[in-house]
Amino acid sequence: MMSSDPDFIEVQGHRAWVGTTPEGEAAIGRIAIWAASVEENLVHLCSRLINIDDHEIGYAVTANMNASAVIDLARRLVIDSKTTSDEDRADVMAMLTEAKAALVERNRILHASLGELMLGGKMLFRSRRKKGPVPDGENPRWESTLRGLDELDAVGARLFNVSEDLWAYVHLPSD
């Protein structure tokens, strides 16, 4: 049943959020999908670095870790590895840096509330500010950012690319 309010649209049997479009909702969904893939590939990377022959050990070690902790562990493991070449070490460290940055961007979208208005075709995301300096005139507890569809798709693409890089490193044979 469609709402009588002209500001609401129905998408696949539910009311779309006022502050976005179906395309915006889809872009946010792609961010969630690719972020989960990044996290899964980070666990596979740690498992490989812990024990290349028995990944179950690595899965047990990382079972209750959040993505940041898994990244930190992977950094320590690759730095301490006696079998990782200097070139691979540099590649993995670059991937981990990119994964961390991409997941921070994900957090600013997925862990934010979506505003009820679109401004200039952009969606308003509000999240609690946890730390860091607060510019004059800004709320010390809340941070707001506007994201357009292209910006959301760029975050999704960034997550996709780092996920693919991690997967290739873990699953493809090295030269």
C-alpha positions as CSV (number, residue, x, y, z in Angstrom):
1,M,0.0,0.0,0.0
2,M,1.4,3.4,-1.0
3,S,1.5,6.2,1.5
4,S,-0.7,9.2,0.8
5,D,2.2,11.5,1.6
6,P,3.7,12.6,-1.7
7,D,7.2,12.9,-0.2
8,F,7.3,9.1,0.3
9,I,7.9,6.6,-2.4
10,E,7.5,2.8,-2.0
11,V,10.4,0.6,-3.1
12,Q,10.0,-3.2,-3.2
13,G,7.2,-3.2,-0.6
14,H,8.7,-0.7,1.9
15,R,8.8,3.0,2.2
16,A,12.1,4.6,0.9
17,W,13.8,6.8,3.4
18,V,13.0,10.5,2.6
19,G,16.6,11.6,2.6
20,T,17.7,9.3,-0.2
21,T,16.6,7.7,-3.5
22,P,16.4,4.1,-4.5
23,E,19.8,4.6,-6.2
24,G,21.2,6.0,-3.0
25,E,20.0,3.1,-1.0
26,A,21.5,0.7,-3.5
27,A,24.9,2.5,-3.3
28,I,24.8,2.3,0.5
29,G,24.0,-1.4,0.1
30,R,27.0,-1.9,-2.2
31,I,29.2,-0.2,0.4
32,A,28.0,-2.8,3.0
33,I,28.6,-5.7,0.7
34,W,32.1,-4.7,-0.3
35,A,33.1,-3.8,3.2
36,A,32.1,-7.3,4.4
37,S,34.2,-8.7,1.6
38,V,37.2,-6.6,2.7
39,E,36.8,-7.9,6.3
40,E,36.5,-11.5,5.1
41,N,39.7,-11.2,3.0
42,L,41.6,-9.5,5.9
43,V,40.8,-12.6,8.0
44,H,42.0,-14.9,5.2
45,L,45.2,-12.9,5.0
46,C,45.8,-13.2,8.7
47,S,45.0,-16.9,8.6
48,R,47.5,-17.4,5.8
49,L,50.2,-15.3,7.6
50,I,49.6,-17.3,10.9
51,N,49.8,-20.7,9.3
52,I,49.9,-21.2,5.6
53,D,49.1,-24.9,5.9
54,D,46.3,-24.8,8.5
55,H,44.0,-21.7,8.1
56,E,41.7,-22.9,11.0
57,I,44.3,-21.6,13.5
58,G,44.1,-18.1,12.0
59,Y,40.3,-18.2,11.9
60,A,40.3,-19.1,15.6
61,V,42.7,-16.3,16.4
62,T,40.7,-13.7,14.6
63,A,37.2,-15.0,15.5
64,N,36.3,-12.1,17.8
65,M,38.4,-9.3,16.4
66,N,37.0,-6.2,14.7
67,A,38.4,-5.1,11.3
68,S,40.9,-2.6,12.9
69,A,42.3,-5.3,15.2
70,V,42.6,-7.7,12.2
71,I,44.5,-5.1,10.3
72,D,46.8,-4.4,13.2
73,L,47.5,-8.1,13.6
74,A,48.1,-8.5,9.9
75,R,50.6,-5.6,10.0
76,R,52.5,-7.2,12.9
77,L,52.5,-10.6,11.2
78,V,53.8,-9.4,7.9
79,I,56.5,-7.3,9.5
80,D,57.6,-10.3,11.6
81,S,57.3,-12.8,8.8
82,K,60.5,-14.6,7.9
83,T,59.1,-15.9,4.6
84,T,57.5,-12.7,3.1
85,S,59.7,-11.0,0.6
86,D,60.4,-7.3,0.9
87,E,58.3,-6.6,-2.2
88,D,55.4,-8.6,-0.8
89,R,55.8,-6.9,2.6
90,A,55.5,-3.5,0.9
91,D,52.5,-4.6,-1.2
92,V,50.7,-6.0,1.9
93,M,51.4,-2.9,4.0
94,A,50.0,-0.7,1.2
95,M,46.9,-2.9,1.0
96,L,46.4,-2.8,4.7
97,T,46.7,1.0,4.7
98,E,44.1,1.2,1.9
99,A,41.8,-1.2,3.7
100,K,41.9,0.8,6.9
101,A,41.2,4.1,5.0
102,A,38.4,2.5,3.0
103,L,36.8,1.0,6.1
104,V,36.9,4.4,7.9
105,E,35.0,5.9,4.9
106,R,32.5,3.0,5.2
107,N,32.0,3.7,8.9
108,R,31.2,7.4,8.2
109,I,28.3,6.2,6.0
110,L,27.1,2.9,7.5
111,H,27.4,4.0,11.1
112,A,25.7,7.3,10.6
113,S,22.1,8.2,10.6
114,L,20.7,9.4,7.3
115,G,19.2,12.9,7.4
116,E,15.6,13.4,6.4
117,L,16.5,15.9,3.7
118,M,18.5,15.8,0.5
119,L,20.5,19.0,-0.1
120,G,21.6,19.7,-3.7
121,G,21.0,16.1,-4.6
122,K,23.3,14.9,-1.8
123,M,22.3,12.8,1.2
124,L,23.1,14.0,4.7
125,F,24.9,11.6,7.0
126,R,25.2,12.4,10.8
127,S,27.4,10.5,13.1
128,R,28.7,10.9,16.7
129,R,32.1,12.5,16.9
130,K,34.2,10.3,19.1
131,K,37.5,12.2,19.2
132,G,39.5,14.8,17.5
133,P,39.4,18.6,17.3
134,V,36.1,20.4,16.7
135,P,36.2,23.3,14.3
136,D,34.6,26.6,15.6
137,G,30.9,26.6,15.2
138,E,30.5,22.9,14.9
139,N,28.7,20.6,17.3
140,P,31.3,18.9,19.5
141,R,29.2,15.7,19.6
142,W,28.0,15.3,16.0
143,E,29.6,15.4,12.6
144,S,27.7,15.9,9.4
145,T,28.7,15.2,5.9
146,L,26.9,15.4,2.5
147,R,27.4,12.6,0.0
148,G,26.1,12.4,-3.5
149,L,25.5,9.2,-5.4
150,D,28.9,9.5,-7.2
151,E,30.7,9.8,-3.9
152,L,28.9,6.8,-2.4
153,D,29.8,4.8,-5.5
154,A,33.4,5.9,-5.2
155,V,33.5,4.5,-1.6
156,G,32.0,1.3,-2.8
157,A,34.5,1.0,-5.7
158,R,37.4,1.7,-3.3
159,L,36.2,-1.1,-1.0
160,F,35.7,-3.4,-4.1
161,N,39.3,-2.7,-5.3
162,V,40.9,-3.3,-1.9
163,S,38.9,-6.5,-1.5
164,E,40.0,-7.7,-4.9
165,D,43.7,-6.9,-4.1
166,L,43.5,-8.8,-0.8
167,W,41.8,-11.7,-2.4
168,A,44.4,-11.9,-5.2
169,Y,47.3,-11.8,-2.7
170,V,45.8,-14.6,-0.6
171,H,44.4,-16.9,-3.3
172,L,46.5,-16.5,-6.4
173,P,50.0,-18.1,-6.7
174,S,52.9,-15.7,-6.4
175,D,55.6,-15.6,-9.1
